[in-house]
Each structure stands twice: as C-alpha cells, then as structure tokens.
Amino acid sequence: MKQLHAVVLAAGEGKRMHSRLPKVLHPLCGRPMLGYILESAAELTDHVLVVVGHSASQVKAAFGERWSYILQEEQLGTGHAVLQALKHLPDEGILLVLCGDAPLLEAGHLRQLLLGQHDRQAAIVLTAALPDPAGYGRIIRGQDNLIEQITEEIDASEDEKKICEINSGTYCFDLKMLKRYLPLLTTANMQKEYYLTDVIALMRRDGLEVGVYMLDDYRVGLGINNRVQLAEATSLLRKRINMKLMSNGVTIIDPDSVYIDYDVQVGPDTEILPNCIIEKSTVIGSECRIGPNTHLCNAAIKDRAVVQHSVIIDSLVESEAEVGPYAYINPEAMED
C-alpha cells in the first residue's frame, strides 16, 4: 500500500464562535476539539501535518512539538490551505485531508474511507445525507453514481440546494493526482477563494474517477461552527464516553445526567449515580459508589470508596473510605 499522509486544516478564525479563543481550541469533554481529529489521524499514520493560521502561536502552544505545523499566512480558502502543505509532501502516496473542527470522526471512520480508495481513483470524498443540508456544499453525482462536482451553498442553484447529500470536508487523495490539479485552482466563485472542492470537478473533467463513502450517521462528520453545534457535538461525545464505560463494566444509573471527560478512568463494578461531573484525568477504582450530585476533578478514588454529594479536587480518597455528604476537599482551599 502507498504511504499514507494526513493534513489537518486548523487555520480558520471561527468568527461565528464569537470568542477570543481560536475555534479549534474550544473544548469538548476536557479536550480541545482539534485534539480528537489529530489523535484519529495519528492512529493511521505518523505523517501528520497541521495547517495553522489565525492565532497559530496559541494552537502550537496547546498541542506542542509532537505535530508538524504549516503556516497559512493568508486564509484564502481550503484549496490554498492544502497547497501550503503540498510542498512538504512526497510526489506519490495517499493523502487524508481532515478538518480540525470535526472532532467526532474516529479512526474507524477514516479506515472505512481508505478502504474505499483504489488505484483507479484520483480521490474519494466523505459525504453524509442531512435532513437539513442548508449551509453545506452539495454532492452532484453523475449517471455513473460517481461525483461530478461539489457545489458550495453560496454558488448552488435552486435545484442543487434541494440535494441532501453534503460534503463533510474530509477527503482521500492520490497525491500524484492532487499535485497535478491543485495548482490549477482559481478564485472564480462568490467567495473569491481557492476551493479544494473544485479539484474534484477538474479531475472529473479529465475522466478521472472520484469515489464516495457516505457515513451511516451524518452527525459524526459535521464540523463545529458555532456554540450550538459545539453543544450538540459535546452531547454526542459524552454519550460515546458513557457507552464505552458501561460496555467495560461501569454502571451509570442515568447517563443523560452524568458528564465524564474523555481521559477519565473508571474500574469495573463501580456505580455512578445521577448528576455527577467527573473531569480532568480523574481515576476511579473498582466497586466504588460515586454520587449523586458529586463533582470530581483530577481526583484519585481508590477501590470500594463511597463519595456522595461532594466536591473533590486534586485529592486522593483511599480504599473503602466514605466521603460526604456535603464534603469539599481541595488542597488549595485547605492551605488557605
């Protein structure tokens, strides 16, 4: 198999977040949204480039030296962003192009996308069918059921706007083909930007095959552009975290009322009661009883401990200890 590379687009400002914090640094379940897609990409390849632009120094400081960064000084569109990375990539291979604001895409989804790619294809696009596709680029298919082009909402006709299949912004490209066609992009569109999607039409014009992989659950491929979408994605991720814990032997009485960060560890046969918040690398042992109405932050709870109606921050609870009700344990508060 050809060598796999990934480019993660994280240069946007995210104006609709109305925040001084760069969009890709907004947290979901204890981790900046960019961190999720980076980890998914890293499960598949060691060759990951991150395109940064707006507040680049903040993004680099948040994620450190593990990643290789490419600066997009001017934000001139997705095609322009990928073009900045292209000179750092080999002439041949497979390239995943990923969005930094799509935290729900897991490595398994990306593997399925890659399985659909074969030597005859110049590219494959990850798509989804939305109940309400407003605001997204539409997938225009030809008679062979392959993609003919992707039309952005602002450039779409009334008939094209009725199409429910949308572009998720995630692609798999043959690098040799991408290097041939990406420099041909123009800004002949309403936004006056270099659309990466226009590469698809150029490839099809020359008779190249562009495939499709449609997600079973459209929600996992959607990007986050505002606080409403951030809350929706957080809710889906929280359910995913709770389901995984329950599958591994943890009892969660009311999953909808329990908020658990992505890096929390909980041992089997522990019971978590309603209205609990458990965050920041908390580790809970086996056969514990947590809650109700308990907040744990960077806490270590040993086996068979009971904690109810309490707040524990940066502290250790020994095995078989009972804490609460209404305890507040915080080393900083105790020093004061």
N, C-alpha and C positions, 0 to 999 in steps of 0.2 A: 504493500500500500504506500502511496505517496506520503511524504512528510506533511503532518498537519500543523498549521499555524492558526492563531486567533488574534483578531484585532477587536478591541472593545472601545466603543465610542463613548467618551465621557467628557466632551469639551463644552457641552451646552450650558447656558446660564440658568435655564429653568425659571423664566420670568413669572410663569403662572403659579409658582410656589409662593411668590411674594415674600422672599426671605433673603437675608444676607448670607445664609448658608448655601453653598452650591448644591444643586438638586441631588446629585449622586451621593452626597454625604448625609442626606436625611435618613434617619434610622428606621428600620423595621425589626421589631423583636430583638433589639440590642445590637444590631449591626448596620452600618451604612449600606444603603441599597446596592451600591456598586460592588460591595464585598461578595454578595451572593453570586453574581454572574462571573466574577473573577474566579471564585472557587470552582464553579461548574466548569469553566474553561480549563482550569488547571488540572482537573481530573482527566482531561483528554489529551493535553499537550503541555510540554514545558515551554513552548514558544508562544508567549502571550505578550502582545503589545497593547498599551493603553494610550489612547489619544486624548490628551488633555488640552484645555484652552482657558475658559473662564475659571478664575481662581485656581489655576494649575498648582500653585505652591501649596494651597490648602489640601488639595486632593493628594498630592505627593506626600505631604506630611502625615496624612491619615493612613496611607497604605504602605509607606516605607519603601525600602530598597529591593524588596522581593520582586517587584514588577519593573518592566522596561517601559519608559514613558516617551511619547512622541508629542511635541508641541504643535498645536494648530493655532497659530498666532491670530489669524482672522477666521471667524466662523462663517464660511461660505457654502455650507451645505454638507450633507453626508458624503457625497462623492469627493468633495475636496478633502474631507477628513481622512478618508481611506487613502487618498492619493498621497497624503503626508507620510503614511506608514509604508506605502508600497516600495519606496527605495530601500527600506530596511528588511525587505523580504526577498527570498530567492526567486529565481525565474520560473521555477516549477514547484508544484506541490498543491496542497488543498488549503484554502483559507476560510475560516469561520469569521464572519463579521457579526458582532454582537452589540447590543445596546446596553449601556451602563445603567439605564433606568428600567430594566426588565428583570427584577430580582427573582421572579417565580420560575424562571426557566431553569430546570435542573440538568445535570449531566446526562441523565437518561433521555430527556427530550432531544438533546443535541446529538446523542448517539443515533437516535432514530433518524434524524435529519441526515447524518452522514451515511447511514446505511442506504438511503435513497439515492445517493450520488454514485454515478458510474462514469466510466471513461468517455461515453458519448456525450455527456452533459457538460456544458460550459458553466452551469450554475444550477442551484436548487434553492427555492425560496420557502421559508417557513410561513405558512398562512393560517388564518383562522376564520371561521364563519361567525359573525357577530349579529345579535338581534338588532342592534342599532349601530351601523357602521359609520355614522357621521363623524367626520374629522380624520378618517384614516384613508390611506391610499388604497385604491381598489385593484383587485386582480382581474385582468382582462385575459380570458382564455380563448384559444383558437379552436378550430374544428377538431384538432388532434388532442384536445383537452390539456395541452401544454400552455404555459404562459406566453401570451403575445407581448404584453406590456403591463406596467404598473402605472396607474394614473393617480396623481395626488388629488386630494379632495378639491383644492382650490382650482385645479385645472380640469376637473371632471365635468362631462356633460350631464344633463339630467338623467339620461338612461344609465350612464355609468354610475351615478350616485345611488341607483337602486340596487346595485350589486352588493351582496352581503359579505363576500369573501374579501378579506383585507390582508394587507402586507404587515407582518409583525415587525419588520425591520431587521430580521435575522436571516442571514444568507450563508450558503456554502458555495465558494467559487473555485474553479480551476484557476490557479494562479497565472498560468501561461496565458489563458484567455483574458483574465482580468487585466493583466498588464498590457494587453493589446488594445482593449476597448476603453478602459478608464480615462486615458488621456484625451479621448475624443469627445468627452462631455462638454456641453455648452450651458450657458445660463438662459436659454430661450424658454423661459417659463415665468409665471406670475410672480414667483418669489425672487427671481433673478439669482438663483442658487444652482450649484452643481449637484443635481440629484443622483445619488447612487442608483436609484431605480431606473434611470434612463439607460444604464448599461444593459439592462435586460432587453429593451427594445432594439438596441444596436446589435446585440448578439442574435436575436431572432431575425432581424433584417437580413443577416448573412446566413441564415439557415441553421444556426446552432440550436441545440436542444436545451431548454430550460425547464427543469422539473419542479414539482410541488410536493411539499409534505405538509398536510393540514393537521393541526393539533386537534385532539379529541376534546379537550377542554380549552375553549378560546381564552379563558381568563388568565392562564399561566403565561401567555405570550404578550400580554398587553404592557405597554410602557406606562410609567407614572409621570404625569404632567402637572398635577395639582394636589391639594391636600385631601380632596375627596377620594381620588384614586389611590393616594398613599394609605388612607384608612382602609379602603377596600382590599388592597394588597396585603396589608398587615393582618387583617382578619383571616384571609385565606392562608397566610403563612402560619398564623397562630394555630389554626385548625390542623395544619400539616404537622406541626411540632407536637401537639397534643395527641394526635393519632399515632405518631411514631412511639411516643412514650407508653401509651396504652397497649400498643402491639407488643411492647417489651415488658409487660407485666405490671405497669403502674395503673392504679385505679384513680380515675378523675371523675368525681361524682357528677359535676356539671361543667363539661368542657367549655361551654359558652361563657362562663363567668371566671375562667382561670386564664391568666396571662403569663406565659412562660417564655423566656428568652431562648434564642437558638442554641446557646452554649451551656445551658443548664443540664446537669446530670442528675438522674433520679434512679435509685435502685428498685428492684422488683418488690412487689407486695407493699409498697408504700401507698398510702391513701391520701389524696389531695382533695380537700373539701371546697365548697364554693367560695368565691370572692377572694382568691389568692393571687398575688403578684409575686413572681419568682424570677429574679433577673441577675445579670452580671456575674456569670460563671459560678453561680451557686451550685453546690454539690450536696445532694441529699442521699442518705444511705438507704438500706432496705428496711422494710417493716416499720417505717415511720408513719406518723399521722400529722398532717400539716393542714392547719386551718380549723374552722373557717376564718375568713377575714384576717389573713396573715400576709405580711409583706417581708420577703427575704431578698436581700441584696448582697451579693458576694459573701454569702454565708456558707458555712460547712456544718451540716446537720448529720450527726453520726447515727448508726443503726438503732432502730426502735425508739427514737426520740419522739416526743409529742410537743407540738408547738401550736397554740391556738390563740386567736385574737391578739396577735403580737407583731412587732416590727423588730427584725434582726438585721443589722448592717455590719459587714466586715467582722463577723464574730463566729466563734465555734460553739456548738452545742454538743455536749458529749453523749455517748450512747446511753439510752434509756432515761435520759433527763426529760423533765417536763417543764415547759416554759409557758407562762401565761395562766389565765387570760390577762390581757392588757399590759404585757411587758414591752419595754422599749430598750433594746440592747444595741449600743453603738459606742465603740471605744472612744471616739472623739467626744461624744457627749459626756462620757464618764470622766474623761480628763478635765473637762470644764468644771 
